[in-house]
Amino acid sequence: MSADRAKRGDALADKLARIGVLRDEDLVLHLPLRYEDHTRIVPLGAVRAGATAQTEGVVASAQIQYRPRRQLVCLLRAPDGGDATLALRFFSFYPSHQKALVPGTRVRVYGDVRDGPYGPEIVHPQFHAVGDDAPLPDRLTPVYPTTAGLAQDRLRKAVARAIASDPARTAEVLPEAFLRRSGLVAFRDAIAFLHAPPPRLAPAAARALVERTHPAWTRIKFDELLAQQLSLKAHRKARAARRAPVLTGTGALSRALLERVGFRLTAAQERVWREIAADLRRSVPMQRLLQGDVGSGKTVIAALAALQAIESGRQVAFMAPTEILAEQHYRKLAAWLAGVGVEIAWLSGSLPAKARRKAREGLASGAVRFAIGTHALFQEGVAMPGLGLAIIDEQHRFGVAQRLALRDRGLADAHQLMMSATPIPRTLAMTFYADLDVSVLDEMPPGRTPVATRLVSEKRRGEIIEWVGRMCREGRQAYWVCPLIEESEKLELQTAVALHAELVATWSDSAAGAAGAAGAAGAGGPARAGTPITVGLVHGRMKPDDKAAAMDAFARGETSVLVATTVIEVGVDVPNASIMVIEHAERFGLAQLHQLRGRVGRGAAQSTCVLLFEDPLTATAKARLKVVYESNDGFEIARQDLAIRGPGEFLGARQSGVPLLRFADLEHDVELIERARDAAAELLQSAPAAAARHLDRWLGGRQEFIKA
C-alpha cells in the first residue's frame, strides 16, 4: 500500500472512530437515522414547493451572484426541451461545483423544494451528472449518523463493504431454538432491511420503520439490550467468585452513634440497614446502591456501615465527586463520630502538603481507619492496606475513567456501597444498574414539611427581594442560588458575586430607612423594623476555610441569607432555613432543582422554593419547570427527567465513554428490557458460547466501560 493510500486509510479510521466505529462489525451496526427516496424521478414540470423531490434537468446557466451575498445560482431546464425550470442555489460552494455544473450537463438533483425569485428552487441540493439512461436505485437511500469530513456516500460504501465482504458479520449467533421461541426475525434479515429498505412500503410498515417499531428494529433493540444484560450479569457472576473480608462487627460503635445523633431510625432506614449489614457479613463483595430522596437519611446509614467495617478491624474510604460535598460529609461525620472515638482522615486535592502527608501516613500504617475525600483518595501515594468498605456518593457523577481507576485500585475485593440522591427510575434500574443490589429509602424522617414551590417571572424580582427581606426580619433564613460566579459575556445571568453586593446594598438601605421611620413613630413602630439582614456568600472558587466559615455562619444563624452557587446542592442541613430562591431556574436541570429545593423543608416552619425564570422559555425549560412545580416526589421527577434528557445525560455519562443505548428506548421498550433480562439469564446458563459471541458482536473490547 502506498504511503498516501495508507494515510487516507488512517484518516478514514480516525473519522469513523469519532462516531464510535472501531471495527467492521461496528459498521454493520451503524444504522441509519432516516431514509431518502431516490428510486423515482419527478418530472421537472411536476416539481412543487413544499415537497422533497428527485428530478433531472439540463444546466441552462450557472453564475456567481453577489446580492445579497456571494452565491452560485444554477438554472435547470427540462431535458425534453419544455418550459419548466428549477433553480439550484449554493451559498457555500467550491470550484468543483462550477466544473460539474457547466451548461449542457444533465444532472440528477435531490432536495427540499421552495419558492424562489426564479420559481421553484432547491438550496444546497444533492446532485451528480448522469447519462440519458442512468439507472435508479431499487432501495431507499440510508442517511447515517456522521461527523465533519465524513460524507454520506463514503460512509454508505464503507457500510456496504463491511456487510458484503464477510457473511459472518451478519450470521446468526443466538441458538435457533431460542429464536424460534422468541418470535424474532433473523439478524441478517433485520440488518439487510434497515440498511436498505424497499421503496413504497405499505403505510403501516413505512410508519413502523420511521417510529422504530418494525420487526427489524425490534430484533436490533432486543439484541442491544441483551448484550447489555449479558455484560452486567457476567460482571455480577465474576464478582460472586471473588472473596471480600467478612465484616461482622460488634455493634458497640453503631449503638454509640445512634445514641449520640439523638434521633431514631425510620422503618425504611432500619430495613435498609439490615440489608447492608447482612451483605457486609458475607464473603462476596457487596455492590449495593442506596438510593433515597433528598433528606431521606442516607448519611447515617453510610456511617453505620462504616462503623461495622471499623469494628471488624478494617478501613473505610468515603468518596464524593466534589470537594465541597466531600468536605460537608467530613464535617458531619467528624462531629458524629468524635464522641465514639473514631478518627477520620480528610484527603482532597487542595489540602496542604503537610496535612496530606500526615493523613497518608496514618492510613498507610492502619492507625487511621476512616478516610473521607474526593477521587484523590485513590490516587498514587494513598495506601489503605486494610480497606474493607468503599462508600461512593453520587457515583454516577464520576467520569468512567475515574470509576475504572477505582476498581483497579483495590476496590475489586472490597465491599462497595454507592449512594444516590437522584432516585433511579425502574427502567434504568433494570438496565444500567442491573448488576447492583438496590436498597431504597422510601420514607422521610419526621419533621420534614412539604415545600411549596412558586414560579415567578424575573420581572417580579423586586417583590421577591422585598418578601425575603421581610421574612428574614421575622427570624427566617434563606438560600439564594445563582448559576454563575462571575460575569460572563455569553450568559447574561445574575451572578453570585453581583447578587451578594446587590442584596447587601438593598437591605442596608431599606433597614436604614425603616429604622428612621421607626424612630419617628416612637415606641409604636415595628419591633424588628431596623434589624439588619446579614448576607453571606459561598461558591466553588473560594478557599476551603472561607467557604467553611460562610457555611458555619449560616448554620449557626449568624447569617440571614446565603448567596451561593450550586455548591450547596447536596449535603447542607440547616433546619431554620425555610426559603430557597433560585435565579434563572430555567438554566438548571430537573435533578438539580429538586436537590436545591431539598435544602429547605427540614424544620417545622412552612418552607417555600421560588423559581425565578427569564422569558421566553424554551420548550424543554417549560417542561422541566412544570414537573418540579407540580411534584415533590423524587421518583416521579427522576422518571420525567429521564424522559426529557435521555439516559446519557441523566447518568452524567454522555461525555464519559459509557456505551449508552443507541436504539432501545427506556420509556417505550420496557417489555423488551424485561425479555432481554430473562433471555440473558437463560443464555448464560444454557448457551454460554452463544452469549460470548453476542457480547463480542455488540461490545467488542468495550465491556470494561459498562462495568465501571
Secondary structure, 3 states (H helix, E strand, C coil): CCHHHHHHHHHHHHHHHHCCCCCHHHHHCCCCCEEECCCCCCCHHHCCCCCEEEEEEEEEEEEEECCCCCEEEEEEECCCCCCCEEEEEECCCCHHHHHHCCCCCEEEEEEEEEEECCEEEEECCEEEECCCCCCCCCCCEEECCCCCCCCHHHHHHHHHHHHHHCHHHHCCCCCHHHHHHHCCCCHHHHHHHHHCCCCCCCHHHHHHHHHCCCHHHHHHHHHHHHHHHHHHHHHHHHHHHCCCCCCCCCCHHHHHHHHHHCCCCCHHHHHHHHHHHHHHCCCCCCEEEEEECCCCCHHHHHHHHHHHHHHCCCEEEEECCCHHHHHHHHHHHHHHHHHHCCCEEEECCCCCHHHHHHHHHHHHHCCCCEEEECHHHHCCCCCCCCEEEEEEECHHHCCHHHHHHHHHHHHCCCEEEEEECCCCCHHHHHHCCCCCEEEEECCCCCCCCCEEEEEEEHHHHHHHHHHHHHHHHCCCEEEEECCECCCCCCCCCCEHHHHHHHHHHHHHHHHHHHHHHHHHHHHHCCCCCCCCCCEEEECCCCCHHHHHHHHHHHHCCCCCEEEECHHHCCCCCCCCEEEEEECCHHHCCHHHHHHHHCCCCCCCCCEEEEEEECCCCCHHHHHHHHHHHHCCCHHHHHHHHHHHHCHHHHCCCCCCCCCCCCCCCCCCCHHHHHHHHHHHHHHHHHCHHHHHHHHHHHHCCCHHHHHC
